[in-house]
């Protein structure tokens, strides 16, 4: 009997030590499970699990099912979630530096977007560090275009449209174009478009594909205005609580996710536009007038941004221009 009790005690201790050795993290994301960002994150979580032999398990919560898109940054900062994904420009009201990658026509290709990230990386990392967070990796969306229920030949044609805005930059574009900005999160976009809450949208072919935009919108103008980036952030205290080997495995998986994500984003750009066409959308480049109008708005927004971003903003733009 004593032997059985002793063995039971040893087994219980072993089980408790095993449980204590395993760390479980929750990872909220704003986008559908089928979105390429989310698929990349699921692979990232699997890589972490494998590299740490199950010591760090990350549960991915897609489609804003754990926290709304606008709540994720605060949730990670406060430790309600240990890790999360967000679109940087969604927080440009908090700090104009966060809106850098959504300045119209500043960086319109993947190569330019990569240069812009390198020029701004330290400034953005420093801001998150002051708030108790680390940036693990970034992945851009495909270039942004305009979905509209009516044909657009110039900015004047946007007057009165209800334009979905996922960041303050788009709200400013709406104001300058005479449109009405409407804040709608990605998880709610399909319903908003179907009910007429929005009838125009500046986003990527990826989001249009995810939301089956062709069911309610027939026009897509491939303006390639900017490539906004998502970032994956981690609570610094949660990261510091990991042992060194687990930290190293997490950082390695993050580096792999960044390289993979940029590659997938670029490779799928043409595919998404092809799917829009296949489903009956009129996909076309902007007219010369519409492009000129947008470039004029982009110049004005850049000047406004530089005034609010101060010396840090100027230094970033200068560094980007030299690359």
Beta strands, then each sheet from edge to edge (+ up, - down):
strand 1: 23-28
strand 2: 56-61
strand 3: 83-87
strand 4: 133-140
strand 5: 145-148
strand 6: 162-165
strand 7: 180-183
strand 8: 200-203
strand 9: 219-221
strand 10: 229-235
strand 11: 282-284
sheet 1: 2+ 1+ 3+ 10- 4+
sheet 2: 7+ 6+ 8+ 5- 9+ 11+
end
